């Protein structure tokens, strides 16, 4: 079982394949995996390099990272750009517990927006940047929750029950949310 260690962009007309990463120790491919900025100029992804996990903000044209973000986490994953491209949400894991965080894309102003013992993943921004939807495993089931990005970070359960839901995605107008479920 091979561990992914490169990031590649393939043009949709299939004429050129561009390598934009280099041989990382590991690319975290769970959760959101990779995220495009709304202007299409940057991507964000989580990768392990030198024994530590970082979130890389990669400039497509320059073919290099513009920011290499590290905090005091065991693992960082599921990065997602805010609609304006100035912030990023992601999952940070400490002591085996994952929570959802927001940061500026330069790594400053780190904010933990939930603080619980549940396994959280797949954070995505609403189009107006007022909310983040994410998956949380509670009582052995994965459901969708939404949290305000403004204090007091109120959390609302959007799905309930013995389901395994994943991959939330807002409609462009923010009035609907799609997800996969069993």
C-alpha angles and dihedrals in degrees: 000000000000120000113226110246105164135060119216134187117206118195111234091238087060094229099118136027116200124198107215100170133053131219102306118181088242138350111214102232099173122098115010092345099189132014130199121216112239091250091055092234100108142033130200126210140157119245140165117238127165091000094302133098118236137175108233122205102203126199107219098203096045091041093221139092119269093190132023106192123201132170134166097287133123089222136002120199147154100044117189127182120231113243091257091049094233099104138038133207121206145153118262122192123209124172089353093303120115124207137171120259139182126211139167109258090254090060096254126125097033110193127184106214099186131028115193142117095252128110107253129189146153101045113187132177125239112237091254092048091234095113143032120207117204143164119253127186108220127162090002093301131099115227136166121259132181126211131191114243090216122075131294082043096217114203123213126188110229099181129033138189144044096325138124104224125176147162104039116198129182122225113244091259092047093234096110136042125202126199141161120251141170 
